[in-house]
Amino acid sequence: MENKQFTLEDQSLLEELLLHRRDVRGNNFLSDPISDEIIDKLLQAASMAPSVGFSQPWEFVLIRDAEIKQQVADNFAAENKKAANAFSDDKQQRYQQLKLEGILEAPLNIAVFYKPSVKPVLGQNSMLEAGEYSVVCAIQNIWLMARAMNIGLGWVSILNPEEIKQILNAPTENKLVAYLCLGYVKTFYDRPELEKKRWEKRKTIRSVVYSEGYP
């Protein structure tokens, strides 16, 4: 529809989705499968994301196979040990108590890749990373559509991207942007889990906004 307009009720619903979106961990996933119809809807939502030069530089690998998931989970375990060492003693103990992924528990994993174009892309000459930013927009679309369908999503970033590429036989030129775990959940928390566990506090808008440049 040309010049589609939205109502205040529509705006309120979007605000609710944004407010209640969560990063879901393995201790909260149910084993119930996600139907192909719903997966198609999530991927259609991804395909509607904005992209630099309308390049649509995303590719998705759907993973349900237990052996592949186990290989990815083993990679996470190795990388997670390294990651814990980045924190001080007190925070390191707290870190080790956190459940930071749901690779094995989630019925569906999706690896999201950036595929560079072999030809020039409108708008990507000065900022090459705009292609990867486009893929992130697609991921956010999946996240919001999943939440609208009462499906949980967790983004696992504690992985070695090159090793994940090998596990999934990804093309050399492709770049892993995200590894997502999706499934129905026991509950959606009222606040982000890391906020509830006092790992970090939510920043106020005033603390991150400047006028006409930085001071």
ChimeraX commands (.cxc) that place a marker at each C-alpha (Angstrom):
marker #1 position 0.00,0.00,0.00 radius 0.5
marker #1 position 1.39,3.36,-1.03 radius 0.5
marker #1 position 2.02,5.81,1.84 radius 0.5
marker #1 position 0.87,3.38,4.54 radius 0.5
marker #1 position 0.16,5.16,7.82 radius 0.5
marker #1 position 0.24,3.64,11.32 radius 0.5
marker #1 position -1.91,4.37,14.34 radius 0.5
marker #1 position -0.96,5.23,17.91 radius 0.5
marker #1 position -2.06,1.70,18.80 radius 0.5
marker #1 position 0.42,0.31,16.26 radius 0.5
marker #1 position 3.17,2.46,17.75 radius 0.5
marker #1 position 2.31,1.26,21.23 radius 0.5
marker #1 position 2.49,-2.39,20.15 radius 0.5
marker #1 position 5.93,-1.88,18.61 radius 0.5
marker #1 position 7.08,-0.21,21.82 radius 0.5
marker #1 position 5.83,-3.24,23.78 radius 0.5
marker #1 position 7.79,-5.59,21.53 radius 0.5
marker #1 position 10.95,-3.56,21.98 radius 0.5
marker #1 position 10.42,-3.39,25.74 radius 0.5
marker #1 position 9.89,-7.15,26.13 radius 0.5
marker #1 position 12.51,-8.47,23.70 radius 0.5
marker #1 position 14.97,-10.71,25.57 radius 0.5
marker #1 position 18.24,-12.56,25.03 radius 0.5
marker #1 position 17.26,-16.12,25.99 radius 0.5
marker #1 position 19.67,-18.66,27.49 radius 0.5
marker #1 position 19.68,-22.45,27.46 radius 0.5
marker #1 position 18.15,-22.86,30.90 radius 0.5
marker #1 position 14.96,-21.26,29.59 radius 0.5
marker #1 position 14.37,-23.05,26.26 radius 0.5
marker #1 position 11.72,-25.70,25.73 radius 0.5
marker #1 position 12.36,-28.64,23.38 radius 0.5
marker #1 position 9.18,-28.05,21.32 radius 0.5
marker #1 position 10.09,-27.82,17.61 radius 0.5
marker #1 position 9.56,-24.68,15.54 radius 0.5
marker #1 position 7.53,-25.39,12.41 radius 0.5
marker #1 position 8.86,-24.72,8.91 radius 0.5
marker #1 position 6.04,-22.22,8.41 radius 0.5
marker #1 position 7.19,-20.15,11.37 radius 0.5
marker #1 position 10.85,-20.39,10.33 radius 0.5
marker #1 position 9.87,-19.09,6.89 radius 0.5
marker #1 position 8.10,-16.16,8.53 radius 0.5
marker #1 position 11.18,-15.33,10.60 radius 0.5
marker #1 position 13.41,-15.43,7.53 radius 0.5
marker #1 position 10.94,-13.31,5.57 radius 0.5
marker #1 position 11.17,-10.75,8.36 radius 0.5
marker #1 position 14.96,-10.83,8.02 radius 0.5
marker #1 position 14.71,-10.27,4.28 radius 0.5
marker #1 position 12.73,-7.05,4.85 radius 0.5
marker #1 position 15.58,-5.40,6.74 radius 0.5
marker #1 position 17.26,-2.32,5.28 radius 0.5
marker #1 position 20.56,-2.97,3.52 radius 0.5
marker #1 position 23.22,-0.73,2.03 radius 0.5
marker #1 position 22.58,-0.25,-1.70 radius 0.5
marker #1 position 19.74,-2.80,-1.42 radius 0.5
marker #1 position 22.52,-5.39,-1.49 radius 0.5
marker #1 position 20.77,-7.86,0.89 radius 0.5
marker #1 position 24.15,-9.40,1.80 radius 0.5
marker #1 position 22.84,-12.02,4.26 radius 0.5
marker #1 position 22.87,-15.80,4.18 radius 0.5
marker #1 position 21.41,-18.15,6.79 radius 0.5
marker #1 position 22.33,-21.70,7.79 radius 0.5
marker #1 position 19.58,-23.56,9.69 radius 0.5
marker #1 position 20.93,-26.10,12.16 radius 0.5
marker #1 position 18.86,-28.79,13.85 radius 0.5
marker #1 position 21.37,-31.68,13.72 radius 0.5
marker #1 position 22.54,-32.71,17.22 radius 0.5
marker #1 position 26.09,-33.58,16.10 radius 0.5
marker #1 position 26.64,-30.19,14.47 radius 0.5
marker #1 position 25.21,-28.44,17.53 radius 0.5
marker #1 position 27.60,-30.42,19.72 radius 0.5
marker #1 position 30.59,-29.31,17.66 radius 0.5
marker #1 position 29.49,-25.69,18.03 radius 0.5
marker #1 position 28.86,-26.18,21.76 radius 0.5
marker #1 position 32.37,-27.62,22.17 radius 0.5
marker #1 position 33.78,-24.55,20.45 radius 0.5
marker #1 position 31.78,-22.34,22.80 radius 0.5
marker #1 position 33.13,-24.21,25.84 radius 0.5
marker #1 position 36.73,-23.67,24.72 radius 0.5
marker #1 position 36.21,-19.98,23.94 radius 0.5
marker #1 position 34.24,-19.43,27.15 radius 0.5
marker #1 position 37.19,-20.56,29.26 radius 0.5
marker #1 position 39.35,-17.93,27.56 radius 0.5
marker #1 position 36.67,-15.25,27.97 radius 0.5
marker #1 position 36.38,-15.78,31.73 radius 0.5
marker #1 position 40.03,-14.84,32.19 radius 0.5
marker #1 position 39.34,-11.31,30.94 radius 0.5
marker #1 position 37.53,-10.45,34.18 radius 0.5
marker #1 position 38.80,-9.75,37.69 radius 0.5
marker #1 position 38.54,-12.47,40.35 radius 0.5
marker #1 position 35.17,-11.39,41.75 radius 0.5
marker #1 position 33.52,-10.87,38.39 radius 0.5
marker #1 position 35.19,-14.00,37.01 radius 0.5
marker #1 position 33.39,-16.11,39.63 radius 0.5
marker #1 position 30.10,-14.47,38.73 radius 0.5
marker #1 position 30.85,-14.97,35.03 radius 0.5
marker #1 position 31.35,-18.69,35.51 radius 0.5
marker #1 position 27.91,-18.95,37.12 radius 0.5
marker #1 position 26.16,-17.42,34.11 radius 0.5
marker #1 position 24.48,-19.57,31.46 radius 0.5
marker #1 position 25.50,-17.75,28.28 radius 0.5
marker #1 position 24.14,-19.92,25.48 radius 0.5
marker #1 position 21.46,-22.42,24.50 radius 0.5
marker #1 position 23.11,-24.23,21.62 radius 0.5
marker #1 position 22.08,-27.75,22.60 radius 0.5
marker #1 position 18.81,-26.85,24.32 radius 0.5
marker #1 position 17.29,-24.70,21.57 radius 0.5
marker #1 position 15.53,-26.77,18.88 radius 0.5
marker #1 position 16.80,-24.45,16.15 radius 0.5
marker #1 position 20.14,-22.73,15.65 radius 0.5
marker #1 position 20.71,-20.22,12.84 radius 0.5
marker #1 position 24.17,-19.11,11.73 radius 0.5
marker #1 position 23.94,-15.73,10.01 radius 0.5
marker #1 position 26.62,-14.77,7.49 radius 0.5
marker #1 position 27.64,-11.64,5.63 radius 0.5
marker #1 position 28.38,-12.43,1.97 radius 0.5
marker #1 position 30.44,-9.66,0.32 radius 0.5
marker #1 position 29.38,-8.57,-3.13 radius 0.5
marker #1 position 31.70,-9.26,-6.07 radius 0.5
marker #1 position 30.68,-5.93,-7.61 radius 0.5
marker #1 position 30.57,-2.36,-6.24 radius 0.5
marker #1 position 27.70,-1.66,-3.83 radius 0.5
marker #1 position 25.95,1.70,-3.80 radius 0.5
marker #1 position 26.80,3.51,-0.57 radius 0.5
marker #1 position 29.46,1.05,0.62 radius 0.5
marker #1 position 32.54,2.69,-0.88 radius 0.5
marker #1 position 33.61,4.69,2.18 radius 0.5
marker #1 position 32.27,2.43,4.94 radius 0.5
marker #1 position 32.83,-1.18,3.92 radius 0.5
marker #1 position 31.40,-2.38,7.22 radius 0.5
marker #1 position 27.97,-1.07,6.18 radius 0.5
marker #1 position 27.38,-4.48,4.61 radius 0.5
marker #1 position 27.85,-6.19,7.96 radius 0.5
marker #1 position 25.64,-3.58,9.63 radius 0.5
marker #1 position 22.94,-4.53,7.12 radius 0.5
marker #1 position 23.15,-8.14,8.29 radius 0.5
marker #1 position 22.74,-6.97,11.89 radius 0.5
marker #1 position 19.54,-5.18,10.85 radius 0.5
marker #1 position 18.26,-8.49,9.47 radius 0.5
marker #1 position 19.08,-10.17,12.78 radius 0.5
marker #1 position 17.14,-7.54,14.71 radius 0.5
marker #1 position 14.16,-8.16,12.43 radius 0.5
marker #1 position 14.30,-11.88,13.25 radius 0.5
marker #1 position 14.56,-11.05,16.95 radius 0.5
marker #1 position 11.51,-8.78,16.98 radius 0.5
marker #1 position 9.40,-11.10,14.82 radius 0.5
marker #1 position 10.36,-14.04,17.03 radius 0.5
marker #1 position 9.29,-12.11,20.13 radius 0.5
marker #1 position 6.01,-11.16,18.44 radius 0.5
marker #1 position 5.43,-14.90,17.90 radius 0.5
marker #1 position 6.40,-15.68,21.53 radius 0.5
marker #1 position 9.61,-17.42,20.46 radius 0.5
marker #1 position 12.82,-16.83,22.38 radius 0.5
marker #1 position 16.14,-15.97,20.74 radius 0.5
marker #1 position 19.67,-15.91,22.11 radius 0.5
marker #1 position 22.71,-14.52,20.31 radius 0.5
marker #1 position 25.90,-16.51,21.01 radius 0.5
marker #1 position 29.03,-14.43,20.40 radius 0.5
marker #1 position 31.55,-16.48,22.41 radius 0.5
marker #1 position 32.65,-18.56,19.44 radius 0.5
marker #1 position 35.64,-18.77,17.14 radius 0.5
marker #1 position 34.13,-17.58,13.84 radius 0.5
marker #1 position 36.67,-19.31,11.60 radius 0.5
marker #1 position 36.15,-22.64,13.33 radius 0.5
marker #1 position 32.37,-22.27,13.07 radius 0.5
marker #1 position 32.81,-21.59,9.36 radius 0.5
marker #1 position 34.72,-24.86,9.03 radius 0.5
marker #1 position 32.07,-26.80,10.93 radius 0.5
marker #1 position 29.38,-25.42,8.61 radius 0.5
marker #1 position 31.50,-25.64,5.44 radius 0.5
marker #1 position 30.92,-21.92,4.81 radius 0.5
marker #1 position 32.51,-20.22,1.77 radius 0.5
marker #1 position 35.86,-18.60,2.48 radius 0.5
marker #1 position 34.62,-15.09,1.68 radius 0.5
marker #1 position 31.63,-15.31,4.02 radius 0.5
marker #1 position 31.88,-13.75,7.48 radius 0.5
marker #1 position 30.01,-15.12,10.49 radius 0.5
marker #1 position 28.06,-12.25,12.03 radius 0.5
marker #1 position 25.83,-14.12,14.48 radius 0.5
marker #1 position 24.99,-17.53,15.84 radius 0.5
marker #1 position 21.39,-17.59,17.05 radius 0.5
marker #1 position 19.52,-20.06,19.25 radius 0.5
marker #1 position 15.72,-20.10,18.88 radius 0.5
marker #1 position 12.90,-21.90,20.63 radius 0.5
marker #1 position 9.82,-21.57,22.76 radius 0.5
marker #1 position 10.58,-20.65,26.36 radius 0.5
marker #1 position 9.49,-21.39,29.91 radius 0.5
marker #1 position 9.13,-17.68,30.63 radius 0.5
marker #1 position 10.06,-14.25,29.29 radius 0.5
marker #1 position 11.66,-12.25,32.09 radius 0.5
marker #1 position 10.35,-8.82,32.96 radius 0.5
marker #1 position 13.87,-7.40,32.61 radius 0.5
marker #1 position 17.04,-8.50,30.77 radius 0.5
marker #1 position 18.65,-11.41,32.61 radius 0.5
marker #1 position 22.01,-9.67,33.01 radius 0.5
marker #1 position 20.23,-6.67,34.52 radius 0.5
marker #1 position 18.30,-8.92,36.92 radius 0.5
marker #1 position 21.57,-10.58,37.97 radius 0.5
marker #1 position 23.21,-7.16,38.40 radius 0.5
marker #1 position 25.94,-7.83,35.88 radius 0.5
marker #1 position 25.33,-4.40,34.34 radius 0.5
marker #1 position 22.92,-1.51,34.84 radius 0.5
marker #1 position 20.81,-0.02,32.07 radius 0.5
marker #1 position 22.23,3.28,30.84 radius 0.5
marker #1 position 20.00,6.33,30.81 radius 0.5
marker #1 position 19.33,8.01,27.48 radius 0.5
marker #1 position 20.74,11.27,28.82 radius 0.5
marker #1 position 24.10,9.60,29.48 radius 0.5
marker #1 position 24.64,8.67,25.83 radius 0.5
marker #1 position 23.20,11.61,23.89 radius 0.5
marker #1 position 25.13,14.75,22.91 radius 0.5
marker #1 position 24.11,17.87,20.99 radius 0.5
marker #1 position 26.02,19.10,17.91 radius 0.5
marker #1 position 29.04,16.92,18.73 radius 0.5
marker #1 position 30.95,15.63,21.74 radius 0.5
marker #1 position 32.01,18.07,24.46 radius 0.5
marker link #1:1,2 radius 0.2
marker link #1:2,3 radius 0.2
marker link #1:3,4 radius 0.2
marker link #1:4,5 radius 0.2
marker link #1:5,6 radius 0.2
marker link #1:6,7 radius 0.2
marker link #1:7,8 radius 0.2
marker link #1:8,9 radius 0.2
marker link #1:9,10 radius 0.2
marker link #1:10,11 radius 0.2
marker link #1:11,12 radius 0.2
marker link #1:12,13 radius 0.2
marker link #1:13,14 radius 0.2
marker link #1:14,15 radius 0.2
marker link #1:15,16 radius 0.2
marker link #1:16,17 radius 0.2
marker link #1:17,18 radius 0.2
marker link #1:18,19 radius 0.2
marker link #1:19,20 radius 0.2
marker link #1:20,21 radius 0.2
marker link #1:21,22 radius 0.2
marker link #1:22,23 radius 0.2
marker link #1:23,24 radius 0.2
marker link #1:24,25 radius 0.2
marker link #1:25,26 radius 0.2
marker link #1:26,27 radius 0.2
marker link #1:27,28 radius 0.2
marker link #1:28,29 radius 0.2
marker link #1:29,30 radius 0.2
marker link #1:30,31 radius 0.2
marker link #1:31,32 radius 0.2
marker link #1:32,33 radius 0.2
marker link #1:33,34 radius 0.2
marker link #1:34,35 radius 0.2
marker link #1:35,36 radius 0.2
marker link #1:36,37 radius 0.2
marker link #1:37,38 radius 0.2
marker link #1:38,39 radius 0.2
marker link #1:39,40 radius 0.2
marker link #1:40,41 radius 0.2
marker link #1:41,42 radius 0.2
marker link #1:42,43 radius 0.2
marker link #1:43,44 radius 0.2
marker link #1:44,45 radius 0.2
marker link #1:45,46 radius 0.2
marker link #1:46,47 radius 0.2
marker link #1:47,48 radius 0.2
marker link #1:48,49 radius 0.2
marker link #1:49,50 radius 0.2
marker link #1:50,51 radius 0.2
marker link #1:51,52 radius 0.2
marker link #1:52,53 radius 0.2
marker link #1:53,54 radius 0.2
marker link #1:54,55 radius 0.2
marker link #1:55,56 radius 0.2
marker link #1:56,57 radius 0.2
marker link #1:57,58 radius 0.2
marker link #1:58,59 radius 0.2
marker link #1:59,60 radius 0.2
marker link #1:60,61 radius 0.2
marker link #1:61,62 radius 0.2
marker link #1:62,63 radius 0.2
marker link #1:63,64 radius 0.2
marker link #1:64,65 radius 0.2
marker link #1:65,66 radius 0.2
marker link #1:66,67 radius 0.2
marker link #1:67,68 radius 0.2
marker link #1:68,69 radius 0.2
marker link #1:69,70 radius 0.2
marker link #1:70,71 radius 0.2
marker link #1:71,72 radius 0.2
marker link #1:72,73 radius 0.2
marker link #1:73,74 radius 0.2
marker link #1:74,75 radius 0.2
marker link #1:75,76 radius 0.2
marker link #1:76,77 radius 0.2
marker link #1:77,78 radius 0.2
marker link #1:78,79 radius 0.2
marker link #1:79,80 radius 0.2
marker link #1:80,81 radius 0.2
marker link #1:81,82 radius 0.2
marker link #1:82,83 radius 0.2
marker link #1:83,84 radius 0.2
marker link #1:84,85 radius 0.2
marker link #1:85,86 radius 0.2
marker link #1:86,87 radius 0.2
marker link #1:87,88 radius 0.2
marker link #1:88,89 radius 0.2
marker link #1:89,90 radius 0.2
marker link #1:90,91 radius 0.2
marker link #1:91,92 radius 0.2
marker link #1:92,93 radius 0.2
marker link #1:93,94 radius 0.2
marker link #1:94,95 radius 0.2
marker link #1:95,96 radius 0.2
marker link #1:96,97 radius 0.2
marker link #1:97,98 radius 0.2
marker link #1:98,99 radius 0.2
marker link #1:99,100 radius 0.2
marker link #1:100,101 radius 0.2
marker link #1:101,102 radius 0.2
marker link #1:102,103 radius 0.2
marker link #1:103,104 radius 0.2
marker link #1:104,105 radius 0.2
marker link #1:105,106 radius 0.2
marker link #1:106,107 radius 0.2
marker link #1:107,108 radius 0.2
marker link #1:108,109 radius 0.2
marker link #1:109,110 radius 0.2
marker link #1:110,111 radius 0.2
marker link #1:111,112 radius 0.2
marker link #1:112,113 radius 0.2
marker link #1:113,114 radius 0.2
marker link #1:114,115 radius 0.2
marker link #1:115,116 radius 0.2
marker link #1:116,117 radius 0.2
marker link #1:117,118 radius 0.2
marker link #1:118,119 radius 0.2
marker link #1:119,120 radius 0.2
marker link #1:120,121 radius 0.2
marker link #1:121,122 radius 0.2
marker link #1:122,123 radius 0.2
marker link #1:123,124 radius 0.2
marker link #1:124,125 radius 0.2
marker link #1:125,126 radius 0.2
marker link #1:126,127 radius 0.2
marker link #1:127,128 radius 0.2
marker link #1:128,129 radius 0.2
marker link #1:129,130 radius 0.2
marker link #1:130,131 radius 0.2
marker link #1:131,132 radius 0.2
marker link #1:132,133 radius 0.2
marker link #1:133,134 radius 0.2
marker link #1:134,135 radius 0.2
marker link #1:135,136 radius 0.2
marker link #1:136,137 radius 0.2
marker link #1:137,138 radius 0.2
marker link #1:138,139 radius 0.2
marker link #1:139,140 radius 0.2
marker link #1:140,141 radius 0.2
marker link #1:141,142 radius 0.2
marker link #1:142,143 radius 0.2
marker link #1:143,144 radius 0.2
marker link #1:144,145 radius 0.2
marker link #1:145,146 radius 0.2
marker link #1:146,147 radius 0.2
marker link #1:147,148 radius 0.2
marker link #1:148,149 radius 0.2
marker link #1:149,150 radius 0.2
marker link #1:150,151 radius 0.2
marker link #1:151,152 radius 0.2
marker link #1:152,153 radius 0.2
marker link #1:153,154 radius 0.2
marker link #1:154,155 radius 0.2
marker link #1:155,156 radius 0.2
marker link #1:156,157 radius 0.2
marker link #1:157,158 radius 0.2
marker link #1:158,159 radius 0.2
marker link #1:159,160 radius 0.2
marker link #1:160,161 radius 0.2
marker link #1:161,162 radius 0.2
marker link #1:162,163 radius 0.2
marker link #1:163,164 radius 0.2
marker link #1:164,165 radius 0.2
marker link #1:165,166 radius 0.2
marker link #1:166,167 radius 0.2
marker link #1:167,168 radius 0.2
marker link #1:168,169 radius 0.2
marker link #1:169,170 radius 0.2
marker link #1:170,171 radius 0.2
marker link #1:171,172 radius 0.2
marker link #1:172,173 radius 0.2
marker link #1:173,174 radius 0.2
marker link #1:174,175 radius 0.2
marker link #1:175,176 radius 0.2
marker link #1:176,177 radius 0.2
marker link #1:177,178 radius 0.2
marker link #1:178,179 radius 0.2
marker link #1:179,180 radius 0.2
marker link #1:180,181 radius 0.2
marker link #1:181,182 radius 0.2
marker link #1:182,183 radius 0.2
marker link #1:183,184 radius 0.2
marker link #1:184,185 radius 0.2
marker link #1:185,186 radius 0.2
marker link #1:186,187 radius 0.2
marker link #1:187,188 radius 0.2
marker link #1:188,189 radius 0.2
marker link #1:189,190 radius 0.2
marker link #1:190,191 radius 0.2
marker link #1:191,192 radius 0.2
marker link #1:192,193 radius 0.2
marker link #1:193,194 radius 0.2
marker link #1:194,195 radius 0.2
marker link #1:195,196 radius 0.2
marker link #1:196,197 radius 0.2
marker link #1:197,198 radius 0.2
marker link #1:198,199 radius 0.2
marker link #1:199,200 radius 0.2
marker link #1:200,201 radius 0.2
marker link #1:201,202 radius 0.2
marker link #1:202,203 radius 0.2
marker link #1:203,204 radius 0.2
marker link #1:204,205 radius 0.2
marker link #1:205,206 radius 0.2
marker link #1:206,207 radius 0.2
marker link #1:207,208 radius 0.2
marker link #1:208,209 radius 0.2
marker link #1:209,210 radius 0.2
marker link #1:210,211 radius 0.2
marker link #1:211,212 radius 0.2
marker link #1:212,213 radius 0.2
marker link #1:213,214 radius 0.2
marker link #1:214,215 radius 0.2
view
